[in-house]
Amino acid sequence: MNRRCYLAAVGTGAAVSLAGCSSVLSAFDDDELCRGEDCDIGMTRNEFVPETYEARVGETVVWKNTSGADHTVTALENSVPDDGAYFATGDYDDESTARDAWHEYRGGRLGTRETFEHTFAVAGTYDYICEPHVTGGMIGSVVVTE
């Protein structure tokens, strides 16, 4: 956490400059990475960490929103193997429904410190996005091997 931004954001009411701070929300965004058994993939303000995660068939992968922004995990259907299961926060059955839900009522929202998990039963590369931050490049992949 940037101490100057934090102090500016919680100041005593005096007019304080936030120069150098990307946003007041980021003042509380410590972007902690996954530690121990807490999660496999962290979500910072605008990226998945790591961007590519390697898993084995049958492994459950856990994402955790480690930032102060709302995020989604939305699989890209065209990358899901034929026998693979679709996955998205909000438990939507397909990409179109998941994307529409976010834009209509913030459906699939993963709030700060919340987690989402999915068990991968079929080998392949699964690409996914954060719908609200995809234009900023928040894209990830899970590579599942036998």
Long-range contacts (C-beta under 8 A, 24 or more apart in sequence): 1-27, 1-28, 1-29, 1-30, 2-26, 2-27, 25-68, 25-69, 26-68, 28-68, 29-67, 29-68, 29-69, 30-66, 31-66, 31-67, 32-66, 33-66, 34-62, 34-64, 34-66, 38-62, 38-64, 39-63, 39-64, 39-66, 39-115, 41-140, 41-142, 42-66, 43-67, 43-71, 43-110, 43-130, 43-138, 45-69, 46-133, 46-136, 46-137, 46-138, 47-137, 47-138, 48-130, 48-138, 48-139, 48-140, 50-140, 51-139, 51-140, 51-141, 52-140, 52-141, 52-142, 52-143, 53-140, 53-141, 53-142, 53-143, 54-142, 54-143, 54-145, 55-120, 55-142, 55-143, 55-144, 55-145, 56-144, 56-145, 56-146, 57-120, 57-121, 57-122, 57-123, 57-144, 57-145, 57-146, 58-119, 58-120, 58-121, 59-119, 59-120, 59-144, 60-117, 60-118, 60-119, 60-120, 61-117, 61-118, 61-119, 61-120, 61-142, 62-115, 62-116, 62-117, 63-110, 63-115, 63-116, 63-117, 64-113, 64-114, 64-115, 65-110, 65-111, 65-112, 65-113, 65-114, 65-115, 66-113, 67-112, 68-112, 69-112, 69-132, 69-133, 70-106, 70-109, 70-110, 70-111, 70-112, 70-132, 71-109, 71-110, 71-130, 71-132, 71-133, 71-138, 72-98, 72-102, 72-108, 72-109, 72-110, 72-129, 72-130, 72-131, 72-132, 73-108, 73-110, 73-116, 73-118, 73-128, 73-130, 74-98, 74-99, 74-102, 74-108, 74-128, 74-129, 74-130, 74-131, 75-126, 75-127, 75-128, 76-127, 76-128, 76-129, 79-124, 79-125, 79-126, 79-127, 79-128, 79-141, 80-124, 80-126, 81-122, 81-123, 81-124, 81-126, 83-121, 83-122, 84-120, 84-121, 84-122, 84-124, 84-126, 85-118, 85-121, 85-122, 87-118, 87-126, 87-128, 89-116, 98-131, 99-131, 102-131, 102-132, 103-131, 120-144
